[in-house]
C-alpha cells in the first residue's frame, strides 16, 4: 500500500494561498492513519517507536498539525504492518 492507494491526495485547505506546497490534505491523511492504527490495535507509542519519532510528533501528524508528504505517509503505513 502507498499514498496513491488512498483518497487523501487532494489540496490541503491550510496550504492553499500560504506559499506552502502540498498535494495532501493533512487532516484527511492523519484521520485515515489514526483509523488504520486503531484497527491494527497499535498504540501511538508503538508506531512512534517503529518510526523512530516521538509520540508527540506522530500525534501531531494524526491530528493534522504537521504536514504529511508521500514519503512520510508511506513510511507510517509500513511501520504499522
Residue pairs with C-beta under 8 A, 6 or more apart in sequence:
1 77
2 70
2 73
2 74
2 77
3 9
3 24
3 70
3 73
3 74
6 29
6 32
7 28
8 24
8 25
8 28
8 29
8 32
8 68
8 73
9 23
9 24
10 23
10 24
10 25
10 28
11 22
11 23
11 25
12 22
12 24
12 25
12 26
12 27
12 67
13 25
14 26
14 64
15 21
15 22
15 26
15 67
20 67
22 67
22 68
22 69
23 70
24 67
24 68
24 69
24 70
24 73
26 61
26 64
26 65
26 66
26 67
26 68
27 63
27 64
29 61
29 64
29 68
29 73
30 61
30 62
30 63
30 64
30 68
31 62
31 64
33 61
33 62
33 73
33 76
33 77
33 80
34 62
36 77
36 80
37 44
37 47
37 62
37 80
40 80
42 80
44 55
44 58
44 59
44 62
45 55
47 58
47 76
47 79
47 80
48 54
48 55
48 57
48 58
50 79
50 80
51 58
51 75
51 76
51 79
57 66
58 76
60 66
61 68
61 72
61 76
